[in-house]
C-alpha cells in the first residue's frame, strides 16, 4: 500500500513539474494566429508608424532587455511635469527616445494649459506575453499585433487627472486639445478608446 501511494505521489510531482516546465517552454500566445489578425483602417497607421523605428516585435522580457541594453529604449520617470504614470501591471515604463520626449513635451504643454494639473499614463510598452496576460483579465485587449509591442505607444486616461479617478470634462477637453496639437503637427496618431476610458497614442517617427 505504501509503495502504491509513493508511486501515486511521485507521478503527481512529475506531472506538476512537467506542466510547469511546459508553461515555461512555450509562450502563452500563438504567433501564427496573432499575425493573422488584420488591423482596422483606423489602426493601421499606428502599426506602420511603430514599425518605422527599427524595433522588432517585442515577444518577451528578453527582447525588451536587448533594446534597453543597446540604448534603444529609455526609462520613463514615474512623474514629470504635467503627467504621472500609474502602477503598470501589464506594460513597462520604457519607450524609444522620440516617444519619451513627446510624452514629456505633451505633459509640459498640458501643465501649462491647465495651470499645473497632471494627466495619467495608464499603459506603455507591452510584449506579446504581457498582452496575453492582459487578455486573461480584459477580453477587450488586442488579439493581434499592437503598436504597444514596438515601444512607441502609450495610453492616457481621460477619467483620471491629478491622480483622482473622476470624470472631468474640462480636463478631458484640455487633454484632447494637446493631442490635436501634436497630431496636426505630424508627431502622433491617437484614438479615443471608450471601453478603456483612455486615449491610445502612437508617436510617429518624425
Secondary structure, 3 states (H helix, E strand, C coil): CHHHHHHHHHHHHHHHHHHHHHHHHCCCCCHHHHHHCCCCHHHHHHHHHHHCCCCCCCCCHHHHHHHHHCCCEEECCCEECCEEECCCCCCECEEEHHHHHHHHHHHHHHHHHHCCCCEEEEECECCHHHHHHHHHHCCCCCCCCCHHHHCCEEEEEEEEECCEECCCHHHHHHHHHHHHHHHHCCCEEEEEECCCCEEEEEECCC
